[in-house]
Amino acid sequence: MVVKNITKNPGVFKTVKVGYPLLVSEKDLDAVVKVVLASLPKDRKPGDAVVLMGHGNDRGPGDLTLAATAAAFHKADPHVWLATVEGSNSFDNVLPKLKASGAKRVWLQPFMIVAGDHANNDLAGPEEDSWASRIKAAGMTPMPNLKGLGQLKGIQDIFLSHTQNAVVDLANTKKAD
């Protein structure tokens, strides 16, 4: 889509660089875990659980990255789980673990750049099938914290670093003959 727009508008863009996605390396993963855990609400009490909502993909791409991310969060804090709207690591997989944890309160936070439709409806909405409603039905208190990753300075810094290190300039790439 970017290349198509550049091609349709020759000379409009001086340079166009695309950086790596957020999670490219183990270093990125460690930094993301640290930033997200530090961003959790200060009134979270010991024993409170946290469920992060990632997007995922129903065709499978990203499942391994998200599985590694979920494991890294859970290793750093055994009361933190990552589930996805789509893909193999669904909330259905996490809910029994939440119940078994004995948590009374469950903080819900998007693991997405913005707290948009999925966060407001699927995660924290009043609908019967939202994660918050399902947590409530299981006898726990949902505690929505609708802060997207893009609001976190440490996440912004990772994206800026990835963009600054981008080497391919899409606006100035010559087509091969």
C-alpha positions in Angstrom: 0.0 0.0 0.0 2.9 2.4 0.8 4.7 1.6 -2.4 1.5 2.0 -4.4 0.9 5.4 -2.8 4.5 6.5 -3.5 4.2 5.4 -7.2 0.9 7.3 -7.6 2.5 10.5 -6.2 6.0 10.7 -7.7 8.2 13.4 -6.1 5.8 14.0 -3.2 7.8 12.1 -0.7 11.4 13.0 -0.1 12.0 9.7 1.7 9.9 6.9 3.1 11.4 4.4 5.5 9.6 1.5 7.2 11.1 0.2 10.4 10.9 -3.2 11.9 7.8 -4.2 13.9 7.8 -3.9 17.7 8.9 -7.5 18.4 11.9 -8.4 16.3 14.5 -9.6 18.8 14.8 -11.0 22.3 16.1 -7.5 23.3 12.9 -6.0 22.0 10.8 -8.6 23.9 12.6 -7.9 27.2 12.1 -4.2 26.7 8.4 -4.5 25.9 7.8 -6.7 28.9 9.6 -4.3 31.2 7.7 -1.2 29.8 4.3 -2.9 29.9 4.7 -4.2 33.4 5.9 -0.8 34.6 2.7 0.7 33.0 0.3 -1.4 35.0 -1.9 0.6 37.4 -0.2 1.4 40.7 -3.3 0.3 42.6 -2.8 -3.3 41.5 -2.5 -5.4 44.6 -0.4 -8.6 45.1 -2.5 -11.5 43.7 -4.4 -9.4 41.2 -4.2 -11.0 37.8 -3.5 -9.1 34.5 -4.8 -10.2 31.1 -3.3 -8.4 28.1 -5.3 -8.5 24.9 -3.3 -8.9 21.7 -4.9 -9.0 18.3 -3.5 -12.2 16.8 -4.4 -13.5 13.4 -6.8 -16.4 12.5 -4.5 -17.5 9.7 -1.6 -18.2 12.1 1.1 -15.6 11.3 2.4 -14.2 14.6 1.3 -17.1 16.7 4.9 -18.1 17.6 5.8 -14.5 18.4 2.8 -14.0 20.6 3.4 -17.4 22.3 6.9 -16.3 23.1 5.6 -12.9 24.3 2.9 -14.6 26.5 5.6 -16.8 28.0 7.9 -13.9 28.7 5.2 -11.9 30.5 4.2 -14.9 32.5 7.8 -15.7 33.5 8.3 -12.0 34.5 5.1 -12.0 36.6 3.2 -15.3 37.0 -0.1 -13.3 37.4 0.1 -11.9 33.9 -1.3 -13.6 30.9 -1.5 -12.6 27.2 -4.4 -13.8 25.1 -5.5 -12.8 21.6 -8.7 -11.9 19.8 -7.7 -14.1 16.9 -5.2 -17.0 16.6 -4.3 -19.9 18.8 -3.8 -18.2 22.1 -7.5 -17.3 22.7 -9.1 -16.0 25.9 -10.7 -19.5 26.2 -7.2 -20.9 26.9 -6.5 -18.2 29.6 -9.8 -18.2 31.5 -9.3 -21.6 33.2 -5.8 -20.5 34.3 -7.3 -17.2 35.7 -9.9 -19.2 37.7 -7.2 -21.5 39.0 -5.0 -18.6 40.1 -7.5 -17.6 42.8 -7.3 -13.9 41.7 -10.2 -11.8 42.9 -9.5 -8.9 40.6 -8.3 -9.1 37.0 -6.8 -6.1 35.3 -7.5 -5.9 31.6 -5.2 -4.0 29.3 -4.8 -4.0 25.5 -1.6 -5.3 24.0 -2.3 -3.3 20.9 -1.0 0.1 19.7 -4.3 1.8 20.4 -7.1 1.1 22.7 -9.7 1.0 20.0 -12.8 -1.1 19.1 -11.4 -4.5 20.4 -10.3 -2.9 23.7 -13.5 -1.0 24.3 -15.9 -3.7 23.2 -14.3 -7.2 23.1 -12.1 -6.6 26.2 -14.0 -4.2 28.4 -17.5 -3.9 26.9 -20.8 -4.7 28.6 -21.6 -7.5 26.0 -22.1 -10.9 27.5 -19.1 -12.3 25.5 -16.6 -9.6 26.3 -13.7 -10.7 28.4 -14.8 -8.4 31.2 -18.2 -9.9 31.3 -16.8 -13.5 31.2 -14.4 -12.6 34.1 -17.3 -11.2 36.1 -19.4 -14.3 35.4 -16.5 -16.4 36.7 -16.8 -14.5 40.0 -13.8 -12.2 39.6 -13.8 -8.4 39.3 -12.7 -7.0 35.9 -10.5 -3.9 36.2 -10.2 -2.4 32.7 -7.1 -0.2 32.0 -7.6 1.0 28.4 -4.2 2.2 27.7 -2.8 1.3 24.2 0.9 0.5 23.8 1.3 3.6 21.6 0.7 5.7 24.8 3.7 4.2 26.5 7.0 6.2 26.1 9.2 3.1 26.2 7.2 1.5 23.4 7.4 4.8 21.4 11.2 4.7 21.9 11.4 1.1 20.5 9.5 2.1 17.4 11.6 5.3 16.9 14.8 3.2 17.2 13.5 0.7 14.6 12.6 3.5 12.3 15.9 5.3 12.7 17.7 2.1 11.9 15.6 1.4 8.8 17.9 1.2 5.8 15.5 0.7 2.9 14.1 4.0 1.5 10.9 3.1 -0.4 10.6 6.5 -2.1 14.1 6.1 -3.6 14.2 2.5 -4.6 14.7 2.0 -8.3 12.8 -0.8 -10.0 15.0 -3.5 -11.4 14.8 -3.9 -15.2 
